[in-house]
Amino acid sequence: MCYTAGMRSEEKVFVVGVGPGELPFMSMHGAVLLARAGRVLVDATVSQAVRNYVKAQCAEALKADADFVKEIAPDQTDFSKEALSAKGDIVYFRRVEEWGGLPRCCLNLPPEYRVILEPLPLLAEGDHLALIEGKQAVRLQSHGTLAHTLKKKKRGLSGQRVVVTRARTQSEDFTRSLAERGARAIAVPSIKIEPHTDRESIVDAIAGLNGYDWVIFSSANGVDMFFTLFFRKFKDMRDFGGARIAAVGPATAARLEALRLQVDVVPKVFTGKEVAKAIDKFDALENRRILLIRPEKGSADLPKTLEDMGAIVDDIPFYRTVSEQPEVMENAALRSEGADWLTFCSPSAVKHFHAQYDLKEMTRQFTGLKLASIGPETTKAIRDLGLEVTVEAEPHTVPGMIEAMERYEDEQRGF
């Protein structure tokens, strides 16, 4: 390609921001551009995970020649020379936390050459690309909350690499909340949810719903699994019967209320003892029949406390958690680069994550690694490994955990 008056106008340079340089901050648009690129340049300051990903994608597209993907120094001044060897568009991946105008490496391109900047990929919906024609910028209004947060302050979780170990189907809201606070959310699911194999006990419990005084849901997963199976037998919500309902936590209560079910008790503290006390205060437990809907191998604390208070308890596991295999790039990045925070929302997440990564060894390897727990049972699972949590959520919810992490970071920085 040469710079003449007859140069094809559709040839462009795409400058793709990779956020603070980590793979989760690469935009989908940036990944798509690789398939049609005539030349790929990678800023040497982005992470090895990003460089490996780019090279692997190009190799799959039969563009594996040694010079097709080239690492360059940040803001290299002879960028236009690289364009001479390209046959088609150039895609340049660079580390950037906030766009500060056209990169210096692009300033020596001729005016007729189009440069398109991709903004920080995690901006809120409604943000716009900044389209640069040569050296003349066309300003487009941006309303991105993340960009504005990064410009105003570097507090809380801003810039922190936070690993989310929740099941893949449950992590979207968590990772979005982290991104809104400027964190680099990394989804490394350690568990996935499956129906329990003891179908006979589940069928008997659902068929006998009218015999229970209380149904206790210990998690949103339990709600989803229960009603998936419930509607295989019944077609009408009225077949649920007249049992009162208790939910362990606001997320579980919200899932029930979305089904137009009234939740009678939501304890303020999500421990077995406090759940039992809250129900007993509402309706004395003596001789009450209770169906407890929980995961396999749930804590014995709640059913034991209920029985000690005189209740008759059917403790039925409706689902189980099994190990999930993380994506290859997420796995490689975590093992090689570590993180600032590991977050755990259940004892099973701790168990399965430890089986894959060896938590004790990881904390020795990455001495600055911090552990966040959603509540007492999860904290106990971490302590059973001989480790201590950095923060425990209060209240025991995902928003409560994020707030606890932010408070900790602000205190460490003296805010």
C-alpha positions in Angstrom: 0.0 0.0 0.0 1.4 3.4 -0.9 0.2 6.9 0.0 -1.0 8.4 -3.3 -4.0 10.4 -4.4 -5.4 7.1 -5.8 -5.1 5.2 -2.4 -8.3 3.3 -1.8 -10.3 5.2 0.8 -11.6 2.1 2.6 -8.2 1.3 4.0 -8.1 2.2 7.6 -6.1 1.9 10.9 -8.2 0.6 13.8 -6.7 1.6 17.1 -8.3 -0.8 19.6 -8.1 0.0 23.3 -7.5 -3.0 25.6 -8.5 -1.1 28.7 -5.6 -1.3 31.2 -4.0 -4.0 29.0 -5.9 -7.2 30.1 -7.7 -9.6 27.9 -11.2 -9.1 29.5 -11.0 -5.5 28.4 -10.7 -6.3 24.7 -13.8 -5.4 22.8 -15.7 -7.9 20.7 -15.3 -5.4 17.8 -11.5 -5.7 18.2 -11.7 -9.4 18.1 -13.8 -9.3 14.9 -11.4 -7.0 13.2 -8.7 -9.6 13.4 -10.4 -11.7 10.8 -10.2 -9.0 8.1 -6.9 -7.3 9.1 -4.1 -6.9 6.6 -1.6 -6.2 9.3 -1.8 -6.5 13.1 0.3 -4.5 15.5 0.4 -5.0 19.3 1.6 -2.5 21.8 4.3 -4.2 23.9 2.8 -3.0 27.1 -0.4 -5.1 26.9 -0.5 -8.3 28.8 1.0 -11.6 27.5 -2.5 -13.1 27.5 -3.7 -10.5 25.0 -0.6 -11.0 22.8 -1.1 -14.8 22.9 -4.8 -14.4 22.0 -4.1 -12.1 19.0 -1.5 -14.5 17.7 -3.7 -17.5 18.1 -6.6 -15.9 16.3 -4.4 -14.9 13.4 -2.9 -18.4 13.2 -6.4 -19.8 13.0 -7.1 -17.4 10.1 -4.1 -18.8 8.2 -2.1 -15.6 8.8 0.6 -17.3 10.7 3.6 -15.8 8.9 6.2 -14.3 11.3 5.8 -10.7 10.3 1.9 -10.5 10.2 1.6 -9.9 13.9 4.3 -7.5 15.2 4.9 -6.1 18.7 5.8 -2.4 18.7 7.0 0.0 21.3 4.3 2.3 22.8 3.5 5.3 20.5 6.1 4.2 18.0 7.0 7.2 15.8 7.4 5.5 12.5 4.0 3.9 12.5 3.3 4.8 8.9 6.2 2.6 7.7 4.3 -0.4 9.1 1.4 0.5 6.9 3.5 0.1 3.8 3.6 -3.7 4.3 -0.1 -4.1 4.9 -2.6 -5.4 2.3 -5.8 -4.1 3.8 -6.7 -2.7 7.1 -4.3 -2.3 10.0 -5.4 -3.3 13.5 -3.4 -1.9 16.4 -4.0 -3.1 20.0 -2.7 -0.7 22.6 -3.0 -0.3 26.4 -5.2 2.7 27.3 -7.2 3.6 30.4 -8.5 6.9 29.0 -8.3 8.1 25.5 -6.2 11.3 25.3 -6.7 12.0 21.6 -4.9 10.5 18.6 -1.9 8.3 19.6 1.4 9.9 18.6 2.3 6.9 16.5 -0.6 7.8 14.2 0.2 11.5 13.8 2.6 11.0 10.9 0.0 9.2 8.7 -1.1 11.3 5.7 -4.4 13.3 6.2 -6.4 11.1 3.8 -5.7 8.0 5.9 -8.6 7.1 8.2 -7.9 6.3 11.8 -10.7 4.9 13.9 -10.4 4.8 17.7 -12.2 2.2 19.8 -12.9 3.6 23.3 -12.5 1.7 26.5 -14.7 -1.4 25.6 -16.5 -1.4 29.0 -18.2 2.0 28.5 -21.9 2.0 29.2 -24.3 1.4 26.3 -24.9 4.6 24.4 -21.3 5.7 24.2 -19.9 6.5 20.7 -16.7 5.8 18.9 -14.4 8.7 18.4 -13.9 8.9 14.6 -10.7 10.7 13.5 -10.3 11.8 9.9 -6.6 12.2 9.5 -5.6 14.7 12.1 -9.0 16.3 12.4 -11.1 15.0 15.3 -14.9 14.7 15.1 -16.1 15.1 18.6 -18.9 12.7 19.7 -20.6 13.1 23.0 -19.9 10.3 25.5 -22.0 9.4 28.5 -20.0 6.5 29.8 -20.1 6.2 33.5 -16.9 4.2 33.7 -14.8 6.7 31.8 -16.2 9.5 33.9 -15.4 7.6 37.1 -11.8 6.9 36.0 -11.3 10.6 35.2 -12.7 11.9 38.5 -11.0 9.6 41.0 -8.9 6.6 41.5 -10.6 5.1 44.5 -12.3 1.9 45.7 -11.8 -0.9 43.2 -10.6 1.3 40.3 -7.9 -0.6 38.4 -8.2 -3.7 40.6 -8.2 -7.1 39.0 -11.1 -9.0 40.6 -11.8 -12.7 39.9 -15.4 -13.8 40.0 -15.7 -17.5 40.7 -19.5 -17.7 40.6 -21.2 -20.0 38.1 -21.1 -18.7 34.6 -24.9 -18.3 34.5 -24.8 -16.1 37.7 -21.9 -13.9 37.1 -23.2 -11.3 34.7 -24.6 -8.8 37.2 -21.5 -9.2 39.4 -19.0 -8.5 36.7 -21.1 -5.6 35.4 -21.2 -4.0 38.9 -17.4 -4.4 39.2 -16.8 -2.8 35.7 -19.0 0.1 36.7 -16.6 0.8 39.6 -13.6 0.7 37.3 -12.5 -2.8 38.3 -11.1 -5.3 35.9 -13.6 -8.1 36.3 -12.3 -11.6 35.4 -14.8 -14.4 35.2 -13.2 -17.6 36.3 -16.2 -19.8 37.1 -15.3 -22.7 39.4 -18.7 -24.3 39.7 -21.8 -25.0 37.6 -25.3 -25.9 38.8 -27.0 -29.3 38.0 -30.2 -31.0 39.2 -29.7 -33.4 42.0 -29.7 -37.1 41.2 -32.0 -38.1 44.0 -35.1 -37.6 41.9 -37.3 -39.8 44.1 -37.0 -37.5 47.2 -37.6 -34.4 45.1 -40.7 -35.9 43.5 -42.1 -36.9 46.9 -41.5 -33.5 48.3 -43.2 -31.7 45.5 -46.2 -34.1 45.5 -46.6 -33.6 49.3 -46.4 -29.8 49.4 -49.8 -29.5 51.0 -48.4 -31.3 54.1 -45.9 -28.6 54.9 -46.3 -25.6 57.1 -43.2 -23.9 55.8 -41.0 -24.0 52.7 -37.5 -22.5 53.2 -35.5 -21.6 50.1 -31.8 -21.2 50.9 -30.7 -19.7 47.6 -31.9 -18.3 44.3 -30.5 -21.5 42.7 -32.9 -23.4 44.9 -35.9 -21.3 43.7 -35.0 -21.9 40.0 -34.5 -25.6 40.4 -37.6 -26.1 42.6 -39.9 -24.4 40.2 -38.4 -26.0 37.1 -39.3 -29.4 38.6 -42.6 -28.1 40.1 -44.0 -27.1 36.7 -43.2 -30.5 35.3 -45.8 -31.9 37.7 -48.2 -29.0 38.1 -49.5 -26.4 35.6 -50.9 -23.9 38.2 -49.0 -21.9 40.9 -52.1 -22.5 43.1 -50.9 -26.1 43.5 -48.0 -24.8 45.6 -50.5 -24.9 48.5 -50.8 -22.8 51.7 -47.3 -23.2 53.2 -45.6 -20.1 54.4 -42.3 -19.1 52.7 -38.9 -18.1 54.1 -36.1 -16.9 52.0 -32.4 -16.8 53.0 -31.3 -13.5 51.6 -32.8 -10.7 49.5 -31.7 -12.2 46.2 -33.6 -15.4 47.0 -36.7 -13.3 48.1 -36.6 -11.3 44.9 -36.6 -14.4 42.8 -39.7 -15.7 44.7 -41.5 -12.3 44.5 -40.9 -12.3 40.7 -43.1 -15.4 40.7 -45.8 -13.4 42.5 -45.2 -15.4 45.7 -45.4 -13.7 49.1 -42.3 -14.2 51.2 -43.2 -14.3 54.9 -39.7 -14.2 56.4 -36.4 -12.9 55.2 -33.9 -12.9 58.1 -31.5 -10.0 58.5 -28.6 -12.3 59.2 -28.2 -15.3 56.9 -27.0 -17.9 59.4 -28.9 -21.1 60.3 -29.5 -19.9 63.9 -30.9 -16.5 62.8 -33.1 -18.0 60.1 -34.6 -20.4 62.6 -35.1 -17.6 65.2 -36.8 -15.3 62.6 -39.3 -18.1 61.6 -40.0 -19.0 65.2 -40.7 -15.3 66.0 -43.2 -15.2 63.1 -44.8 -18.6 63.8 -43.7 -20.9 66.7 -41.7 -23.8 65.2 -42.9 -26.5 67.7 -44.3 -29.4 65.6 -44.2 -27.4 62.4 -43.4 -29.4 59.2 -40.8 -27.8 57.2 -39.4 -28.5 53.7 -35.9 -27.2 53.4 -34.8 -26.7 49.7 -31.0 -26.6 49.6 -27.9 -27.7 47.6 -26.2 -31.1 48.2 -23.9 -31.0 51.2 -25.3 -27.8 52.6 -24.4 -26.8 56.1 -26.0 -28.9 58.9 -26.5 -25.8 61.0 -29.9 -24.8 59.8 -31.7 -28.2 59.9 -30.2 -29.0 63.2 -31.3 -25.7 64.7 -34.8 -26.1 63.4 -35.1 -29.6 64.8 -33.7 -28.4 68.2 -36.5 -25.9 68.3 -39.1 -28.6 67.8 -39.7 -28.5 64.0 -40.0 -31.6 61.8 -37.6 -31.1 58.9 -37.4 -32.7 55.4 -33.9 -31.5 54.2 -34.1 -32.2 50.5 -31.1 -31.4 48.1 -32.7 -30.1 44.9 -29.4 -29.3 43.1 -25.7 -29.8 43.4 -22.6 -27.9 42.3 -19.9 -29.5 40.2 -16.6 -28.3 39.0 -16.5 -26.0 36.0 -13.6 -25.7 33.6 -12.6 -22.0 33.0 -11.8 -20.7 29.5 -8.3 -21.3 28.4 -7.3 -17.7 28.3 -8.8 -16.8 31.6 -7.1 -19.8 33.2 -3.7 -18.9 31.7 -3.9 -15.3 32.6 -4.8 -16.0 36.2 -2.0 -18.6 36.7 0.6 -16.4 35.1 -0.4 -12.9 36.3 -2.5 -13.5 39.5 -5.1 -10.9 40.6 -5.8 -8.3 43.3 -9.0 -10.0 44.6 -10.6 -13.5 44.6 -14.3 -13.4 45.4 -16.3 -16.4 46.7 -20.1 -16.6 47.0 -20.4 -20.1 48.4 -18.4 -22.8 50.2 -18.6 -25.0 47.1 -17.0 -22.2 45.0 -14.1 -22.3 47.5 -13.8 -26.1 47.3 -13.8 -26.3 43.5 -11.6 -23.3 43.0 -9.1 -24.8 45.4 -9.2 -28.1 43.6 -8.2 -26.4 40.4 -5.7 -23.8 41.6 -4.6 -24.6 45.1 -5.6 -21.5 47.0 -2.7 -21.8 49.5 -0.1 -22.0 46.8 -1.7 -19.1 44.9 -1.6 -16.8 48.0 2.1 -17.7 48.4 2.8 -17.0 44.8 0.9 -13.7 44.7 1.5 -12.1 48.1 -0.8 -9.2 47.5 -3.8 -11.4 46.7 -6.9 -10.6 48.8 -9.9 -12.9 49.5 -13.5 -11.7 49.7 -16.3 -13.9 51.2 -20.0 -13.4 50.9 -20.8 -14.8 54.4 -19.9 -16.9 57.4 -20.3 -20.3 55.8 -18.0 -19.3 52.9 -15.6 -17.7 55.3 -15.5 -21.0 57.3 -14.6 -22.9 54.1 -11.7 -20.6 53.4 -10.5 -20.8 57.0 -10.6 -24.6 56.9 -7.8 -24.3 54.3 -5.7 -22.4 56.8 -6.3 -19.0 55.1 -8.0 -15.8 56.3 -10.5 -13.7 54.4 -9.7 -10.0 53.8 -13.3 -8.9 53.9 -16.6 -10.6 54.6 -19.8 -9.1 53.1 -22.2 -7.3 55.4 -25.0 -7.8 54.5 -24.2 -11.2 53.0 -24.9 -10.3 49.4 -22.9 -9.5 46.3 -23.5 -5.8 46.6 -22.4 -6.1 50.3 -19.2 -7.8 49.2 -18.4 -5.2 46.6 -19.0 -2.4 49.2 -16.7 -4.2 51.7 -14.0 -4.5 49.1 -14.3 -0.8 48.2 -14.1 0.2 51.9 -11.0 -1.9 52.4 -9.2 -0.3 49.4 -10.2 3.2 50.4 -8.9 2.6 54.0 -5.6 1.2 52.6 -5.2 4.4 50.5 -6.1 6.6 53.4 -9.4 7.9 52.0 
